[in-house]
Amino acid sequence: MTSWPNAGHTGSSRPRRSRATGLEMVGLSGVFGGDAHSVEVETVPEIIAGGEVADTYREHGVVIRAAFHEGTATDQPAETDDGSLVWIWGEVYSVTDEGGERRSVDPNESAQVCARQYSAHGLDFVSRLDGEFTGCVYEPAADTVSFFTDRLGARPLYYARGDDGLAFSTAVQTVPVLPGFEPAFDKRFLAEYLYCRRTFGTKTPITGLEQLPPATILTCDIESGDTDRRRYWEPRYRPQDRPFSYFVRELTDRFERAVHDRTRDDRDHGLLLSGGSDSRAVLAAADEPLTAFHLGDGWNREARIAKRAADAADSRFELLNRGPNYHATLLERAGPIQEFVGPFHTGHALGFADEIDAEVDTLLTGLYSDDLFGAWSIPQATLQFPFDIQFWFPFERLPSTIDDFVCEQVTAGPTRRPDFLDAAPLEEILRENIRFENGEVEFHGVGYESVEQLGLNSTLYPITNGIGFDLFSAVQIAPTRNPFLDRRLVDLALSMPLKHRLRRGPLHRAVDRLDGSLADIPHASSRVPLKQPKAAHVVGNRAMNLFDKLDGTDSYRTQGPWQDKNEVIRTHDFVGRALERHEETGRRLPGLDWDAVRDTYRRHRAGETNAAEELYRLVTVLEMPLTGRIVGD
């Protein structure tokens, strides 16, 4: 139990509300306690011209600011039978009853669904929901507030304690600053972001500011400040001895229903479509044609194959041409909404936010497919070849000790050791944030059943352990729905033997069952049709990777889905301008050698080194308004 001093809540009064539109981007932010009316409460500043609906709720000791995409679950808070109030950011797609039966619900009525479920089941209602959400329940009669997150933490919630209250926000940069909460950069967790392109678990680079763990309910007594936290679910891999065909059938059926639940409302649905298999699976499972958006630089190999897939599914295809200045636009737009999860350029669609928002009401993605049904999240032995080509052996190598896990993280692909960083080694930072406690492994404030479960599930539990900013930026463009995060699919992945994911390609087989014409089209990375065996895709991937590296071009354009950021920096000077613009701020950041920063940039521009990834992580932090507020003048 933890507490803050007397919160000064002396009783209820008529709540006051203010409503406006088009002022800010979506999310929740607020304060509970005696300091509720002494600080400014806001959500994320607007970065595109949108139709957001904003609302402020004020009660003595309570202030909550909410902003939602127009046309979604904007009528909040929802009231329960006992007069409690519910806010939710995100969407609920179904509710499961005591017998395990699942009932689909309208995601645009998510707050009302939560209020009804709370009236019937109390705070246990959260464990019955399937969706991507975070929210809170304010109980005036008990003078408590309870925050909750979905199973995987797909919508993060950050909080900080002050002398006389608790502040929270769904955006790390807009947690209100209370008396007694003095935000400053933590040198080690800032280094962790620069090493790993994210901070893990509940940690952030800001002292006193933490993230609520996934699948968690945190209840706070507003007057005393006492808090109680409980976890209602955790991922546990329990493989079933069933044939591969069983899992393909289950994946096909469950995924089709997951897509249906996310497209059944009468709205215009869009899809971020690549030339691969993940988003193509959404096309195959959709009941009606979708508007397919493809980010590209002209009609390269990736764009041509994506167009073939959209045509085969009778979907309208829109090529969104990026151009040479696209990353500069992403840096500008990502700054206000960055979450210390992935560099700015992984907010891939932000540069076309206005175009997407004008065309569709909701946006679907194929994100997290490889975490659940591919090899991405499975530790494997690797073999390094010339030209920076790696080969992954199709056998799992799960860690059995903390040393094994730490070693795997230190040598993982996204890890970097910037020349300009003067901080403790990554290995040391990871070791001091992992320990055995109460019969389980705790890693950065999140518990796992064992080291093996940590090694297998950490990339999705919580989702902010991932390395991309794509989801967190997409939700600011439009209500974003991710069918692969459906709890039926998560449960299936936890029961599927790893050998099927490493050697057989279950998603490719599922696409073939859903729509054979889409499985006939090659994967853009391998140039092999999806229905071919996984071994053919492995060979094709290696061959195309080598061919693309040897094509002799020195351009930011590629044949794949993304621009070559090393060449972007050499061709365009927006990173150099950002470093100049934020030099005084950068010199105040702990652990940075600014002369080494300038030298790294000079050597990269001269072609002496490839340091785009390290530089992108740094300018991401520098461009965040939060950074300027903490260390600026």
C-alpha positions, 0 to 999 in steps of 0.5 A: 500500500502507498499513500499521499497526504490528506487529499482534501476531498470534502464531499461532492458538488455538481460536476461542471463540464466544458465541451469543444471540438477540433482542439486536441488529439485523442486520449484521457488525462486527469488528476484525483486529489486535493491538487485537482484544481491547481494544475493544468489538465490537457490531452495531446495537442492537435497535430492534424486538422480533425473532428475531435470531441473534447470534454472536461469533467470537474468534481471537487477533487476530480478533473478529467479531460477526455478527447475522442475521434468524432463519431466514436464513443464520445458520450463519456463518462458513462454512468453505472447503476450505483452512480459511478462514472466510467471513462474509456480510451480505446474500444471493446469488441466483445464481452465473455460471460461466466460460461465462456460464451462471447457476445459481440458489442458495438465498439462505438458504445464501449463506455456504455458497455463497460458501465453495464458490465461494472453494474453487474460484476464490479471491477471484475468486469475488466477481465471479461472484455476483449479489445484495446483500451484503458480507462478509469472508474470513479466511485463518488460514494466510496471516494475511489478511482480505479484505473484499468488496462487491457490484457496486453496494455495496447493503450498505455496509461501513465501516472505520477504521485504528488503531495496531494493527489495522483495525476494520469494520462494516456500520453507520457508527455501530458501527465499533469505536474503536481506539487511534489512531482518534479519530473527529471530525466533518469540517466539509466532509463534514458540510456535504455531508450537510446540503447534499445529504442524503447524503455521496458515494462512500467519504466519511463525515462522520467523519474516518478512517472510510471506506466500501469502494467498490462492486465491490471486494475489499480484502485486509489482511495482519493482521501487517504491516497492508499492504493491497491493493485491487482493483475487479472491475467498473464500470458502462459505458454502451454503448447497442445499436442495437436497437428498443424492442420488443427492450428491452421483451421483454428487460426483461420476461423478465429481471425475471420471472426476477429476481423468481422467484430472490428468491421461489423459497424456501419463505417468506412474501414481502411487498411494499411496494406503492405506487400507482405502477408500480415495486412493481406490476411485482413483483406482475405478475412474482411466481409466487404472490400476495404480502402487500402492505403500503401506507403511507398516511393513510386511503383517499386516491388512492394507497391506493385505487389500490394496493388495486386493484392488489393485488386484481387480483393476488389479493394480500392488502392491508394498509393501514398507517395512519400518523397524525399522530405517524408522523414522530416515531416514525421519528426515534426508530427511525432514530437508531440505524441512520442511515447519513448516507444520506437523512433519517430520514423516508425510512426509511418503513416503520420505524414498522410494523417489528413489524407487517411482521416478524410477517406475512412472512419476507422483504420485496420492494421496487420500489426503483431501477426509475427509476434503471435504466429511467426518467429519474431518473438521466439529467441533463436540461434543465428548465423551471420553472413557477409553483407550484414545478412543473418540466418535464423535456425528454425529451433527455439532457444528459450532462456532458462536463466536471467543471464540467458535472457539479458544476453539475448536482449543485449545482442538483439537486432535493434540494440545499439551502443551510440558513440555519444552515450556516456552511461552504464552498459545496457547489460548492467541496466537490464540486470538491475531491473530483473529479479525473482519475487513472490515465485515469479520473474519481475522485469521492469515492474511486470511479472512473468511466470518464469524466465522462459515465459519472459523470453517468449512473451515480453515483446507483447506483454506489454505492447510498449515493449515493442520497438515500433511507434506505429500503433501509438501514432496510428490511433491519433489519426483514426480509431485503429483496430488490430485484429491480431490482438483479439484474445481468441488469437492470443490464446491460440498462440499460447497453445501453438507449439513453437515448431509450427511457427518456426517451420510451417508458416501458419498465417500463410496457410490461413490466408490460402484457406480464406482466399486462395487468390491472395495466397497465389500472389508473391510475398514482396520480400521473398517473391514467392507465393504465400502458399509455398512452403516456408523454406521457399520463403526463407531462401527467397528472403535471403536471395532478395535481401542480397540482391537489394544490397548489391544493386549499387544504388545510393538512394533513400528509395528501396524496393521494400516498404521503408526508406533507407534512413542512412541515405535519407540523412546523407541526402537531406539535412533535417537531422542536422537542423534538429541537432542545431535547433536543440543543442542547448537542450541536448547539452543538458540531457544526462549521459550525452557527450554533445561533441560526440553527437556532432562528430557522429553526425559528421562521420555519418554524412561523410559516409564513414559510418552508418549511425542513422538509427542512433541519431534518429533515437536521439532527435526523437527525444530532442523533438519531444516538448516534454524534453524541453519542459524538463531540461530547457530554460 
